[in-house]
Amino acid sequence: MKPHFIHIVGLLLLVGLGVVEAAVVEPKIGSPERKAIMETMRGPVSKHVGKRVTFTGNVKICGVWATFDGGVAPTDGVMPKGDVASEMELDFFALLRLEKGEWKLLLWGFAGDVGLLQDARKKFPQVPKELVPVIQE
């Protein structure tokens, strides 16, 4: 066997055993993967806001899991009235999973604290800690 093949097999075994942390990828703005994640979030969030929205922030992918954290704003630049406008001043977080080649939105919301991260960890304990850290209460 070639030495580099042995290293690759060893690394795969270590990853499988959880000894090595999973790699986190941050897709570039405009990449097909990032666009797919944004479009998956856009429908439900636009419906909640009452108009089309734009996202600004960070997308992280680890295996079949992805998170987004950042901000949400109306595409037309005009903030909605009422409670939704107040929500949109808070940070936005979303958790997605790749299923059968398509991103599925599992959890999302606006928050000013770690509550959404705690909810994500409780509802989806298999999410890599690199995306949703374990927060001690």
C-alpha positions as CSV (number, residue, x, y, z in Angstrom):
1,M,0.0,0.0,0.0
2,K,1.1,3.5,-0.7
3,P,1.8,5.6,2.4
4,H,-0.7,8.4,1.5
5,F,-3.5,5.7,1.1
6,I,-2.8,4.5,4.6
7,H,-3.0,8.0,6.0
8,I,-6.4,8.6,4.2
9,V,-7.8,5.3,5.6
10,G,-6.6,6.1,9.1
11,L,-8.1,9.6,8.9
12,L,-11.4,8.2,7.8
13,L,-11.4,5.8,10.7
14,L,-10.6,8.6,13.1
15,V,-13.4,10.7,11.7
16,G,-15.8,7.8,12.0
17,L,-14.9,7.2,15.6
18,G,-15.4,10.9,16.3
19,V,-11.7,11.5,17.2
20,V,-11.3,14.1,14.5
21,E,-13.8,17.0,14.3
22,A,-15.8,17.3,11.1
23,A,-14.8,19.9,8.6
24,V,-16.9,23.0,8.3
25,V,-17.2,24.6,4.9
26,E,-18.4,28.2,4.3
27,P,-19.8,28.4,0.7
28,K,-18.9,31.6,-1.1
29,I,-21.5,34.2,-1.8
30,G,-23.1,33.4,-5.2
31,S,-22.2,29.7,-5.1
32,P,-24.9,27.3,-6.1
33,E,-24.9,25.7,-2.6
34,R,-25.3,29.0,-0.8
35,K,-28.0,30.1,-3.2
36,A,-29.9,26.8,-2.6
37,I,-29.7,27.4,1.2
38,M,-30.9,31.0,0.9
39,E,-33.8,30.0,-1.4
40,T,-34.9,27.3,1.1
41,M,-35.1,29.8,3.9
42,R,-36.6,32.6,1.8
43,G,-40.1,31.1,1.3
44,P,-41.1,30.6,4.9
45,V,-39.3,33.7,6.2
46,S,-40.8,35.9,3.5
47,K,-44.2,34.5,4.3
48,H,-43.7,35.4,8.0
49,V,-42.5,38.9,7.2
50,G,-45.2,39.5,4.6
51,K,-42.8,40.4,1.8
52,R,-39.7,39.0,0.0
53,V,-36.6,39.1,2.2
54,T,-32.8,39.2,1.7
55,F,-30.3,37.5,4.0
56,T,-26.9,38.8,5.1
57,G,-24.7,36.6,7.2
58,N,-22.8,33.4,7.5
59,V,-23.6,30.0,6.0
60,K,-21.8,27.0,7.4
61,I,-22.0,23.4,6.2
62,C,-20.8,20.3,7.9
63,G,-21.7,17.1,6.2
64,V,-25.5,17.1,5.6
65,W,-26.1,19.9,8.1
66,A,-26.0,23.7,7.5
67,T,-26.6,26.7,9.6
68,F,-27.2,30.4,8.8
69,D,-26.7,33.2,11.2
70,G,-27.1,36.9,10.4
71,G,-29.7,39.4,9.5
72,V,-32.9,39.5,7.5
73,A,-34.2,42.6,5.7
74,P,-37.0,43.3,3.2
75,T,-35.7,43.2,-0.3
76,D,-37.6,46.4,-1.1
77,G,-35.9,48.2,1.9
78,V,-39.2,49.1,3.6
79,M,-39.6,47.6,7.0
80,P,-43.0,46.0,7.8
81,K,-45.0,47.5,10.7
82,G,-45.6,46.0,14.1
83,D,-44.1,43.0,15.8
84,V,-42.3,41.6,12.7
85,A,-40.2,44.8,12.4
86,S,-39.1,44.3,16.0
87,E,-38.2,40.7,15.4
88,M,-36.2,41.6,12.3
89,E,-33.9,43.8,14.5
90,L,-32.8,40.6,16.3
91,D,-30.3,38.0,15.0
92,F,-31.7,35.3,12.7
93,F,-30.7,31.7,12.9
94,A,-31.6,28.7,10.8
95,L,-30.8,25.0,10.8
96,L,-31.0,23.0,7.6
97,R,-30.3,19.4,6.6
98,L,-29.6,18.0,3.1
99,E,-32.2,15.3,2.3
100,K,-32.3,13.5,-1.1
101,G,-30.3,16.3,-2.6
102,E,-32.4,19.2,-1.4
103,W,-32.0,21.4,1.6
104,K,-34.8,21.2,4.2
105,L,-35.4,24.0,6.7
106,L,-35.7,22.3,10.1
107,L,-35.7,25.3,12.5
108,W,-35.5,29.0,12.2
109,G,-36.2,32.2,14.1
110,F,-35.2,35.6,15.4
111,A,-33.5,35.8,18.8
112,G,-31.5,38.1,21.0
113,D,-30.0,35.3,23.0
114,V,-28.9,31.6,22.7
115,G,-32.4,30.2,22.9
116,L,-32.6,29.1,19.3
117,L,-29.2,27.4,19.5
118,Q,-30.4,25.5,22.6
119,D,-33.7,24.6,20.9
120,A,-31.7,23.3,17.9
121,R,-29.4,21.2,20.1
122,K,-32.4,19.7,22.0
123,K,-34.5,18.9,18.9
124,F,-31.6,17.7,16.7
125,P,-28.9,16.3,19.1
126,Q,-27.0,14.7,16.1
127,V,-26.1,18.2,14.7
128,P,-22.3,18.6,14.7
129,K,-21.1,20.7,17.6
130,E,-19.1,22.7,15.1
131,L,-22.4,24.2,13.8
132,V,-24.4,24.2,17.0
133,P,-22.3,24.3,20.1
134,V,-23.3,22.6,23.3
135,I,-24.4,25.4,25.6
136,Q,-24.3,24.8,29.3
137,E,-27.4,26.1,31.1
